[in-house]
Structure formats: C-alpha cells, structure tokens
Amino acid sequence: MIFEGPIWLENSDKYFVLHYDGSLQLRHELANESTILIDSCNYFYDRDQLVKICLKHIPNMTMIEFGHVQKSLDYQANALREGMPNVRLC
C-alpha cells in the first residue's frame, strides 16, 4: 500500500514512493505510463540509504531538492509510525 502518493523530482520522470511497510522506491515513469523500479531501501530502518540512492541515480540533484524530498519522507514516515488517522493511503 502506498502512503500519500509519489514525491516527484523536479524536471524529471523519476519519483519516490514510500510504502506503508517503510519500503522506499525510486521509480522511473515511461512514456506509456508504466514504471520501472530503479532502486529501493527500507526508509524506517536505513534512512541513510536515501543519500546513497540519490548520489547514484540522481547526481544532478540539488541540496534544496534533496532537503525537500527528505522532509516529505520524514513527515510520511513519522505519520506512519504514529498511526495518524487523518493520513491518506493510495
């Protein structure tokens, strides 16, 4: 189950998806609206993997964009851990 929805990268066809179990996926959307899994990790247990994934697959990502992605993921992860009743699952 996906939490909240994807976090799109600026000017890109790549996005992050945080699942209810804490698994984080970096996906690439193709022209026919199908997607390819690029990389993944468990954001709950290994948050530091986000930096490695970004450096490996999105080398031109700015620190501002990285901060936005990390802030959004932290919000979603905290909401999932606390079991907030007002969050939207997709």
C-alpha positions, 0 to 999 in steps of 0.5 A: 500500500502506498502512503500519500502518493509519489514525491516527484523530482523536479524536471524529471520522470523519476519519483519516490514512493514510500510504502506503508511497510517503510519500503522506499522506491525510486521509480522511473515513469515511461512514456506509456505510463508504466514504471520501472523500479530503479532502486529501493531501501527500507526508509524506517530502518536505513534512512541513510540509504536515501543519500546513497540512492540519490548520489547514484541515480540522481547526481544532478540533484540539488541540496534544496531538492534533496532537503525537500524530498527528505522532509516529505519522507520524514513527515510520511514516515513519522505519520506512519509510525504514529498511526495518524488517522487523518493520513491518506493511503493510495 
